[in-house]
């Protein structure tokens, strides 16, 4: 009889445990149903989000492709401006150098011309009039101005070729 009572108590505890396990399984089933419906909803929303993201990415790629030539043109323009700056610096260096050279050359030519007038021997024994000196000085000055103009034009044509 003790065995029967012990067996009845054991069965009673097993029934209680099985009822609790049954409730837990039912709750787990309800939770799984809710989660699966939420996951379906989330998957649908994620799919829509991915489609919108792909559309936006295609739009951005199209716009970037449209703007790409602009960036290429800006890069080319920047390079051209850099080249112009370099050419301008070289031109200024040449002009400064040639201006100094021209000034020195003009001074030397003026000194030589003046020397010719003062050192020149008068073979005809007639005094050289100041008008003649003025005419010769004017002719030399015009000749020097022509040479300077020619040299300036040559420098300008060289700069254009650079």
C-alpha positions in Angstrom: 0.0 0.0 0.0 2.8 2.4 0.7 4.0 1.7 -2.8 0.5 2.5 -4.1 0.5 5.9 -2.3 4.0 6.7 -3.4 3.0 5.8 -7.0 -0.1 8.0 -6.7 2.0 11.0 -5.4 4.5 10.4 -8.2 1.6 10.4 -10.8 0.2 13.5 -9.2 3.6 15.3 -9.5 4.0 14.1 -13.1 0.5 15.4 -14.0 1.4 18.8 -12.5 4.7 18.9 -14.4 3.0 17.8 -17.6 0.3 20.5 -17.2 3.0 23.2 -16.7 5.0 21.9 -19.6 1.9 21.9 -21.8 1.2 25.5 -20.8 4.8 26.5 -21.6 4.6 24.7 -25.0 1.4 26.5 -25.8 2.9 29.9 -24.9 6.0 29.1 -27.0 3.7 28.2 -29.9 1.8 31.6 -29.5 5.1 33.4 -29.4 6.4 31.7 -32.5 3.2 32.6 -34.3 3.6 36.3 -33.3 7.3 36.3 -34.2 6.7 34.7 -37.5 4.0 37.2 -38.5 6.3 40.1 -37.3 9.2 38.6 -39.2 7.0 38.4 -42.4 6.1 42.0 -41.9 9.7 43.0 -41.3 10.9 41.0 -44.3 8.3 42.7 -46.5 9.4 46.2 -45.2 13.0 45.3 -45.6 12.3 44.2 -49.2 10.6 47.6 -49.9 13.5 49.4 -48.3 16.0 47.6 -50.4 14.0 48.3 -53.6 13.9 52.0 -52.7 17.6 52.0 -51.8 18.4 50.4 -55.2 16.3 53.0 -57.0 18.0 55.8 -55.1 21.5 54.4 -55.8 20.7 54.2 -59.5 19.5 57.8 -59.5 22.7 58.9 -57.7 24.8 56.9 -60.2 23.1 58.6 -63.1 23.6 62.0 -61.6 27.2 61.3 -60.8 27.7 60.1 -64.4 26.1 63.4 -65.6 28.4 65.5 -63.4 31.6 63.5 -64.1 32.5 65.5 -67.3 32.1 68.7 -65.3 34.8 67.5 -62.8 37.0 66.4 -65.8 36.6 69.9 -67.3 37.4 71.6 -64.0 40.5 69.5 -63.7 41.5 70.4 -67.3 40.8 74.0 -66.6 42.9 73.9 -63.5 45.8 72.4 -65.4 45.4 75.1 -68.2 45.4 77.9 -65.6 48.5 76.4 -64.1 50.2 76.3 -67.5 49.2 79.9 -68.1 50.6 81.0 -64.8 53.9 79.2 -65.7 54.0 80.9 -69.1 53.3 84.3 -67.5 56.1 83.8 -65.1 58.5 82.9 -67.9 57.3 85.8 -70.0 57.8 88.2 -67.1 61.2 86.8 -66.5 62.1 87.3 -70.1 60.6 90.8 -70.3 62.5 91.9 -67.1 65.7 90.4 -68.4 65.2 91.9 -71.9 64.2 95.2 -70.4 67.4 95.3 -68.4 69.3 94.2 -71.5 67.6 96.7 -73.7 68.2 99.6 -71.3 71.9 98.6 -71.0 72.1 98.2 -74.8 70.4 101.6 -75.4 72.8 103.3 -72.9 75.9 101.7 -74.7 74.5 102.8 -78.1 73.9 106.3 -76.9 77.4 106.5 -75.5 78.9 105.2 -78.8 76.9 107.6 -80.8 77.9 110.5 -78.6 81.5 109.5 -78.9 81.3 109.4 -82.7 80.0 112.9 -82.7 82.6 114.3 -80.4 85.6 112.3 -81.7 84.9 112.5 -85.4 87.5 114.3 -87.3 86.4 116.9 -89.7 88.3 116.2 -92.9 86.7 119.1 -94.8 88.0 121.6 -92.2 84.5 123.0 -92.1 82.8 123.1 -88.7 79.9 120.7 -88.3 76.8 122.6 -87.7 74.6 121.8 -84.7 71.7 121.1 -87.2 73.8 118.4 -88.8 74.6 116.9 -85.4 70.9 117.0 -84.5 69.9 115.3 -87.8 72.5 112.5 -87.2 71.4 112.1 -83.6 67.7 111.9 -84.7 68.6 109.3 -87.4 70.5 107.2 -84.8 67.7 107.5 -82.3 65.1 106.3 -84.9 67.3 103.4 -85.9 67.6 102.4 -82.2 63.8 102.7 -81.7 63.3 100.5 -84.8 65.7 97.8 -83.5 63.9 97.9 -80.1 60.5 97.5 -81.8 61.8 94.6 -83.9 63.2 92.9 -80.8 60.0 93.4 -78.9 57.9 91.8 -81.7 60.3 88.9 -81.8 59.9 88.4 -78.1 56.1 88.6 -78.4 56.1 86.0 -81.2 58.3 83.7 -79.1 55.9 84.0 -76.2 52.9 83.2 -78.4 54.7 80.0 -79.5 55.4 79.0 -75.9 
